[in-house]
Amino acid sequence: MSDDVTDRPERHDKPSTPAIEAARAAGVDFEVTRHGRVSSLAEAAAARGIEPRDLVKTLVVRRAEHDHVFVLVPGDRTFSWPKVRSLLGSNRISMPDAQVALAVTGYERGTITPFGSRQALPMIADQQLVGRRISIGGGGHGVGLTVNGDDVIRLFGATVADISDEQVRRP
């Protein structure tokens, strides 16, 4: 297991997050990457030295009141509402507001990760994450955990499915 900070060899002067502690406790191999605040997914990927497809968006989706799921989508793809609705068997899914997402996960938007979440939520992972090394939120702004996608899927018992579409490129 590795939890080295990639931007600096010494870790002890860097504050930990619940996500880092949860990944450590889970016994999965991971690396911590720290960078300044970013304003886009492409900027975050560049700051972490990875391709946007390897930066995973962790979304909280509301199925019903007090019933949420994590949805993991590669950064270069778009969450597909029709595919997720079909998989969940519900036409009434939505994204909770920022306060509800914080209450459910313990993390602000932009920092949400399944690692160390206040509530253990069911998870759906896009099939594109299988067999890849990914960077997922580390529970703080500018904090990422690089981990094997298969470890995340196994650890959280994720349902793997086609839940994303190619992003439409704007000219």
TAQUIDA-V938795 format. One record per helix or strand of 3 or more residues. SS is the DSSP state (H for helix, E for strand). FROM is the first residue (numbers start at 1). LEN is the number of residues. If there is no record, write none. Layout:
# TAQUIDA-V938795
((SS FROM LEN) (SS FROM LEN))
This chain:
# TAQUIDA-V938795
((H 18 9) (E 30 5) (H 41 8) (H 52 3) (E 55 10) (E 67 8) (E 77 3) (H 81 8) (H 98 8) (E 122 5) (H 127 3) (E 133 5) (E 143 6) (H 149 7) (E 159 3) (E 164 3))
